[in-house]
Amino acid sequence: MGAGDTMEIFFERLNAGDREGAVALIDERAVMGVYAGGEPRQLRGSESIGGWFLRADKGLRMIPGEVRDMGATLTCDILVLRPGAPSHYLDATFRVEAGKITAINLTPR
């Protein structure tokens, strides 16, 4: 399963409210860079990264726009929707190895 297939499943699960199922696709040694509020954060490990998704507002939706699948790496722009909050866009890069997400980088547009 390539990066595109893995990420399609990840977004389907996340947007259907199955956050645990989406998080199950994250490798235990994964790293995630998040750039929000002017403070870059580096999260390490599936528990830390998974917690970021699990603690997100109920109703969180991340809808990928233009997707560029480059084999093990997938880049896309993501529309983020949260109830009661303004929508915003992120530039995202995901690295997938053996069907597991090993790296995520999210930056505001």
N, C-alpha and C positions, 0 to 999 in steps of 0.2 A: 504494500500500500504506500503510495507516494505522499508527498506533503499536501498536495491538493485534496486527496481523498481524506486524509486524517483531519485536515482543517475543516473540511465540509462537515464531517461528523461532529467535530468539536463545536462549531457554531450552531448546528442543528440542535445538539443537546443543550447547550447553554441557553439558546433562545426559546427552547421548549420548557425551560425551568428545571431541567435535569442537570443541575450544576455538578453534582457528584459524578455523574456519568462523563461530563466534559472534563472534569479534573482528573479522572482516571486515565486520560490520554496524555497526561504530563509525566515525563520521565522523573524518577526520584532524584536525579542529579541535575535537573534543569536549572537554568538561570533566566531571570527576567529583569529587564531594565524598564522602569516606568518613569516617565518625565511628566510630572503633574505639579501644578502649583509652584513652579520655579525650582523645586527640589528634586533632583534625580535620585531615584532609589534603586538599589540592586537587591533583588530577592533571590535566594538560593534554595533549591530543594523543592520537591513537589508539595510538601506540607506548607511551606511559606507561600509559594505561588498559588497553590490551591486555596489557601485561606483567603488570599486577596479576592479571588473570584467568589468564594462561598460567602464572604462578608458583604459583598456588594449589595446595593439596594435591591429589594424584591422588584421584579419586573424589568431588571437590567436586560437590554438587548444590544448585541453587537452585530451589526449587519455589514458584511464585507461588500465593498464596491468593486472597483477595478482590481482584479487579481492577476498577479504575475507569478506563475508557477515555474520555478527554475530547478526542478528536480527535488533536492532535499530542502530547498529554501523557497518560501512563499512570501511575497510582499503584497500588501494591499492597503487600501484606505478603508477605514471602518467608521460607520456612522454609529455613535453610541447614544442610546436612548435610555433614560431613567425617568420613571414617573415623578412629576413635580420639579424636574430640573431641565434646564435648557439642553437641547441636543448639541453634540459636538463631534468633530471628526478627529481621528487619530491616523497617523501613518504607522503601519505595523509590519514587522518582519518576524516570521516564524521559521524555525529550523526543526526538521523532523527526521528522525533516524529510527528505522525498524518500527514504524507505526506509532512512535511516541514523540511528543513535543519535547525537544531538548533545549530550546532557547526561544525567548519571546522578547521583542523590543517594541515598546509602545511610546510614541512621541506625539504631542499635539501638533495639529496643522497650523 
